Amino acid sequence: MSIPAPDFLQVTYRPDLEILLVRWMRQVSLEEMKQGYLYLLEVAVEHKCRQWLLDARRRVNTDRDGARWMIDSFLPSLHARLGGRTYLAYLLVPVIMRDVEADAAFPPASFFEGKPFVGERFIDERAAVEWLAAGRRQQPG
């Protein structure tokens, strides 16, 4: 890709796993979060990759404004660019999983039913990779 990654984001395509590995390197502002996800989408399009492992252990969970942008704008745009269903596995520190406000910002499983994208949260990278692989196996052709 000709555009360099923002300094707060490390993106690696793993062809052996068919996964886009994304590491947020620090806490980001709302504008940086948007910039990072838009960059990520361009890399995903380049590799035709719909399985993303997002390591957010170095940043605090997305605030409500960020979550609203993801749900209202970003996630609905994925299908037009990538086709099929996009799987987003978020790798988080355990304390974030117990945070009530962070939990409220992440949609329940029922939200993803029938949508061309799905997200799930993990504290174990192996479990996240297995979930992504299972999602890939469910995709046609």
Backbone as a ProteinNet text record, in pm:
[ID]
protein_1_A
[PRIMARY]
MSIPAPDFLQVTYRPDLEILLVRWMRQVSLEEMKQGYLYLLEVAVEHKCRQWLLDARRRVNTDRDGARWMIDSFLPSLHARLGGRTYLAYLLVPVIMRDVEADAAFPPASFFEGKPFVGERFIDERAAVEWLAAGRRQQPG
[TERTIARY]
84.3	0	88.4	54.6	140.1	127.4	15.4	-2.8	51.4	142.8	197.8	93.2	108.9	18.2	39	-66.7	-50.9	40.3	109.6	207	144	14.5	-52.9	-111.5	-84.1	-146.1	-43.5	-43.1	42.2	-50.4	-41.3	-129.9	-45.2	-74.1	-2.3	-103	-89.5	-173	-100.8	-170.7	-115.7	-176.9	-110.3	-167.9	-184.5	-99.8	-111.4	-241.9	-293	-417.6	-534.1	-500.9	-598.5	-664.8	-580.2	-625.1	-547.6	-618.1	-555.1	-530.9	-406.3	-368.5	-344	-420.7	-417.3	-381.4	-277.2	-239.1	-245.2	-333.1	-338.4	-222.9	-130.7	-7.6	-19.2	-127.3	-146.7	-292.5	-326.3	-458.9	-474.1	-593.7	-615.6	-736.5	-736.1	-852	-959.9	-1077.9	-1186	-1146.3	-1085.6	-1043.8	-936.5	-843.4	-741.1	-803	-901.8	-969.7	-1033.3	-1102.4	-1164.9	-1059.2	-951.8	-843.5	-786.6	-768.2	-713.7	-804.3	-933.7	-1025.8	-1038.1	-1034.8	-1041	-915	-800.8	-676.5	-686.5	-733.6	-750.1	-838.2	-944.9	-1033.6	-959.9	-876.1	-800.4	-706.5	-641	-552.1	-634.2	-749.9	-836.5	-882.6	-916.9	-958.4	-842.3	-724.2	-605.8	-583.6	-607	-582.6	-709.7	-822	-951.6	-973.4	-951.8	-954.6	-1072.2	-1154.4	-1271.2	-1260.5	-1144.4	-1122.7	-1016.3	-1058.3	-968.9	-950.4	-826.2	-793.6	-742.5	-819.7	-789.4	-740.4	-610.1	-549.4	-557.7	-651.4	-674.7	-628.4	-534.3	-490.7	-411.9	-364.4	-289	-374.7	-503.7	-591	-716.1	-775.4	-899.7	-1009.7	-1113.8	-1224.1	-1279.2	-1342.1	-1403.7	-1510.9	-1512.7	-1617.7	-1747.5	-1852.8	-1984.4	-1986.3	-1916.9	-1913.6	-1842.5	-1733.9	-1662.7	-1747	-1815.5	-1902	-2015.3	-2072.8	-2181	-2130.6	-2011.3	-1954.3	-1932.4	-1880.2	-1857.6	-1989.5	-2091.1	-2218.8	-2296.8	-2297.2	-2378	-2309	-2177.8	-2106.5	-2009.3	-1915.8	-1806.8	-1850.2	-1908.7	-1944.9	-2039.1	-2141.2	-2228.4	-2156.4	-2041.7	-1968.3	-1883.6	-1862.7	-1771.6	-1819.7	-1946.2	-1997.5	-1976.7	-2000.1	-1983.2	-1838	-1744.1	-1602.1	-1543.9	-1594.3	-1533.7	-1622.6	-1752.7	-1844.8	-1849.2	-1936.7	-1942.7	-1961.4	-1930.2	-1944.6	-1806	-1787.2	-1660.1	-1667.1	-1563.2	-1553.2	-1447.2	-1484.5	-1393.9	-1378	-1260.9	-1229.9	-1146.2	-1199.6	-1131	-1059.8	-928.8	-848.2	-832.5	-885.1	-888.5	-823.7	-783.9	-735.6	-857.1	-840.3	-955.3	-1032.9	-966.1	-1037.4	-1138.8	-1109.6	-1203	-1329.2	-1313.1	-1428.2	-1526.9	-1477.1	-1564.5	-1614.3	-1572.5	-1609.8	-1753.1	-1841.5	-1983.2	-2003.2	-1935.4	-1950.5	-1897.1	-1781.3	-1724.8	-1818.1	-1875.1	-1966	-2089.3	-2137.9	-2256.4	-2227.2	-2101.1	-2065.2	-2054.4	-2036.1	-2022.3	-2158.6	-2206.8	-2341.2	-2352.1	-2470.8	-2491.7	-2489.8	-2473.5	-2466.4	-2587.7	-2704.6	-2826.1	-2819.3	-2741.3	-2726.5	-2670.3	-2581.5	-2510.2	-2588.8	-2698.9	-2777.9	-2826.9	-2799.3	-2845	-2765.4	-2659.9	-2578.2	-2454.8	-2399.1	-2281.1	-2150.1	-2160.6	-2043	-2080.5	-1979.9	-2001.7	-1876	-1895.6	-1783.7	-1796	-1681	-1678	-1554.5	-1558.7	-1447.5	-1381	-1248	-1168.4	-1058.6	-1014.2	-894.2	-780.5	-813.1	-715.3	-699.8	-578.6	-555	-585.9	-554.2	-581.4	-731.9	-812.1	-957.9	-1009.4	-951.8	-992.4	-959.2	-840.2	-799	-888.2	-922.2	-1010.7	-1149.9	-1200.5	-1331.3	-1328.4	-1220.8	-1207.1	-1200.3	-1126	-1115.7	-1251.5	-1328.1	-1461.8	-1551.3	-1538.5	-1615.3	-1578.1	-1449.1	-1402	-1458.5	-1463.6	-1516.8	-1666	-1736.6	-1880.7	-1910.6	-1809.3	-1832.3	-1835.7	-1928.6	-1932.4	-1811.2	-1764.6	-1660.2	-1549.5
-117.4	0	123	221.7	339.1	438.2	440.3	533	467.6	535.7	474.1	470.5	374.2	362.1	480.2	525.8	628.2	574.9	664	621	546.9	558.4	494	358	312	189.9	103.3	-26	-122.3	-224.3	-237.6	-326.7	-426.4	-554.8	-661.6	-760.6	-791.9	-897.4	-1029.6	-1126.6	-1260.3	-1355.6	-1378.8	-1466.6	-1610.2	-1655.2	-1791.7	-1812.7	-1707.1	-1714.2	-1644.1	-1571.2	-1488.2	-1390.1	-1325.7	-1231.8	-1101.6	-993	-862.1	-838	-830.5	-809.7	-660.2	-602.6	-458.1	-433.5	-356.4	-322.4	-170.4	-128.9	12.7	33.3	124.6	139.5	234.8	313	407.9	451	525	584.6	682.4	690.1	778.5	868.7	980.2	1069.9	1011.5	1069.4	1024.2	1038.1	1150.1	1170.1	1070	1040.1	939.9	801.4	770.6	642	628.5	732	729.2	711.8	789.3	779.1	637.3	577.5	442.8	339.1	347.5	250.2	268.6	391	413.3	360	377.6	320.6	168.1	111.7	-32.6	-86.8	-17	-60.4	-64.5	33.3	33.6	-86.5	-119.9	-236.7	-364	-371.6	-489.1	-507.1	-398	-404.9	-455.2	-403.9	-445.4	-596.4	-654.1	-796.9	-881.8	-815.9	-886.2	-966.9	-901.1	-966.6	-917	-1012.7	-978.9	-1034	-1081.8	-1127.1	-1037.1	-961.6	-863.6	-894.7	-898.2	-910.7	-774.9	-709.2	-573	-576.5	-559.2	-561.3	-420.1	-402.9	-271.1	-269	-353.8	-361.5	-238.6	-158.6	-39.1	86.9	71.3	187.6	156.8	261.5	247.9	220.8	155.3	123.7	247.7	227.4	332.7	402.5	533.8	607.1	600.3	656.2	647.3	714.5	827.8	893.4	805.2	741.9	651.7	529.7	476.2	360.8	398.1	515.7	560.8	573.8	630.6	643	505.2	411.2	275.6	213.6	220.9	154.7	223.9	357	431.5	451.8	465	501.5	394.5	355.8	271.2	127.9	60.8	-80	-99.8	-14.8	-33.4	-15.1	50.8	73	-47.1	-141.5	-252.7	-341.1	-373.9	-466.6	-413.6	-285.2	-226.5	-237.7	-232.1	-236.4	-377.6	-464.7	-596.4	-712.1	-688.4	-798.7	-893.8	-990.2	-1090.2	-1030	-1109	-1066.6	-1043.6	-930.1	-896.4	-931.5	-999.3	-1041.4	-957.1	-893.7	-809.1	-866	-919.1	-974.4	-871.4	-822.2	-721.1	-788	-769.6	-823.4	-712.8	-737.8	-636.8	-688.2	-595.6	-635.6	-675	-770.3	-819.1	-710.7	-609.3	-505.8	-431.7	-415.3	-348.6	-433.4	-564.2	-652.9	-638.7	-590.5	-574.5	-431.9	-341.1	-200.6	-181.5	-134.3	-120.4	-23.1	91	190.1	135.6	69.8	10.3	-98.2	-174.9	-281.2	-223.9	-111.9	-49.2	4.7	40.4	95.6	-14	-138.5	-249.6	-315.8	-327.8	-384.3	-529.8	-570.6	-711.8	-798.5	-928.6	-1022.1	-1009.7	-984	-973.8	-859.2	-756.8	-643.5	-688.4	-786.4	-829.1	-927.8	-978.7	-1077	-1017.5	-1088.7	-1045.2	-930.6	-885.5	-775.8	-832.7	-757.8	-807.8	-786.2	-769.9	-755.7	-809.2	-855.1	-905.2	-877	-844.1	-818.6	-900	-930.5	-1002.3	-957.5	-966.4	-925	-1046.4	-1039.2	-1149.6	-1096.3	-1181.5	-1150.9	-1244.5	-1348.3	-1448.5	-1443.7	-1421	-1407.2	-1536.2	-1650.1	-1777.1	-1795.9	-1763.8	-1776.1	-1681.5	-1563.5	-1466.4	-1519	-1575.1	-1629.2	-1747.6	-1831.3	-1945.3	-1898	-1794.6	-1738.1	-1682.7	-1612.8	-1559.6	-1672.5	-1778.3	-1892.1	-1958.7	-1971.5	-2029.7	-1942.5	-1811.4	-1719.3	-1732	-1747.8	-1763.6	-1891.7	-1998.9	-2125.8	-2116.3	-2027.5	-2010.9	-1931.4	-1862.4	-1776.9	-1859.4	-1827.4	-1897.8	-1863.3	-1960.8	-1946.1	-1862.8
0	0	0	-79.9	-95.2	20.2	88.5	199.6	326.6	396.7	518.4	630.1	718.6	833	926.7	990.5	1093.5	1203.6	1275	1375.9	1493.4	1511.1	1623.8	1587.8	1465.5	1416.6	1345.7	1377	1307.9	1241.8	1111	1036.5	958.1	976.9	909.5	853.2	725.9	668.6	687.6	746.7	768.6	667.7	552.5	450.7	499.1	592.6	644.3	720.6	782.9	859	788.1	681.5	610.7	707.7	788.2	891	876.6	897.1	908	1056.5	1096.5	1235.6	1256.1	1345.6	1369.4	1515.4	1538.1	1675.1	1692	1782.3	1820.4	1916.4	1883.7	1959.2	2078.1	2082.3	2192.9	2194.9	2298.1	2305.7	2189.5	2130.3	2016	2040.1	1970.6	1972.9	1881.8	1885.2	1798.2	1651.2	1615.6	1476	1434.3	1524.7	1493.4	1480.5	1565	1554.3	1416.4	1372.2	1239.4	1131.2	1139.8	1041.7	1039.9	1156.9	1165.3	1101	1129.4	1069.7	918.5	871.4	726.5	658.5	723	671.1	669	778	788.1	675.9	645.4	537.6	404.1	378.1	252.1	244.7	355.2	356.8	337.7	401.1	387.7	243.4	177.9	37.3	-47.9	-22.4	-98.1	-88.6	29.2	50.8	42.5	13.9	8.9	136.7	249.1	379.1	463.4	505.8	588	730	770.5	907.7	970	1070.9	1133.2	1280.2	1324.2	1466	1510.7	1594.7	1639.1	1783.7	1800.3	1933.3	1991.1	2083.1	2144.1	2289.1	2325	2464.2	2509.1	2414.7	2451.9	2454.6	2430.3	2433.8	2514.5	2563.3	2638.4	2537.6	2580.7	2490.5	2422.4	2309.8	2231.9	2313.8	2307.4	2377.8	2298.7	2353	2288.3	2150.5	2134.6	2003.1	1900.6	1942.5	1853.7	1818.5	1917.8	1893.2	1798.2	1814.9	1727	1583	1563.1	1429	1367.5	1448.3	1397.3	1351.2	1435	1407.6	1295.7	1296.1	1198.8	1064	1064	940.6	890.7	976.8	929.2	897.9	995.6	974.4	855.4	838.6	721.6	586.9	586.8	461.4	420.2	509.1	480.9	366.8	364.4	263.3	122.3	102.3	-31.5	-79	12.3	-25	-24.7	64.5	82.2	38.8	26.2	-2.2	116.1	111.9	218.5	356.4	458	596.7	656.4	720.1	783.2	931.4	978.8	1118.3	1188.1	1298.2	1374.7	1514.7	1545.1	1676.8	1751.7	1862	1942.3	2058.5	2065.8	2174.1	2278.4	2398.8	2504.1	2631.8	2719	2850.7	2934.7	3026	3103.3	3176.7	3226.9	3302.7	3214.8	3086.7	2995.1	2978.6	2981.3	2964.7	3080.7	3195.2	3311.9	3327.6	3240.3	3249.6	3198.3	3283.6	3248.3	3133.2	3135.6	3027.6	2895.7	2901	2779.1	2727.6	2818.1	2778.7	2709.3	2757.8	2698.6	2558.9	2530.5	2399.6	2293.3	2334.4	2239.5	2222.9	2101.3	2079.4	2124.5	2168.8	2203.8	2078.3	2097	1983.7	1891.8	1948	1867.2	1766.3	1795.5	1703.4	1568.9	1570	1449.4	1362.6	1414.9	1339.3	1207.9	1097.8	966.6	905.8	971.7	918.9	848.1	754.9	682.5	759.6	890.6	976.7	1114.1	1186.1	1321.5	1402.8	1528	1617.9	1744.7	1802.7	1929.7	2005.3	2137.4	2222.6	2285	2297.3	2350.4	2441.1	2532.8	2611.3	2572.1	2496.1	2453.3	2300.9	2254.2	2110.5	2034.5	2091.4	2024.2	2002.2	2103.3	2090.3	1981.6	1973.7	1870.6	1731.2	1713.7	1583.8	1546	1642.3	1614.2	1572.8	1639.1	1603.8	1461.5	1426.3	1290.7	1187.6	1218.6	1126.2	1107.8	1215	1205	1116.9	1131.4	1047	900.2	873.1	735	673.6	752.1	702.6	671.9	737.6	713.8	588	533.8	418.3	289.9	201.3	73.1	-13.7	-89.7	-190.2	-147.6
[MASK]
+++++++++++++++++++++++++++++++++++++++++++++++++++++++++++++++++++++++++++++++++++++++++++++++++++++++++++++++++++++++++++++++++++++++++++++

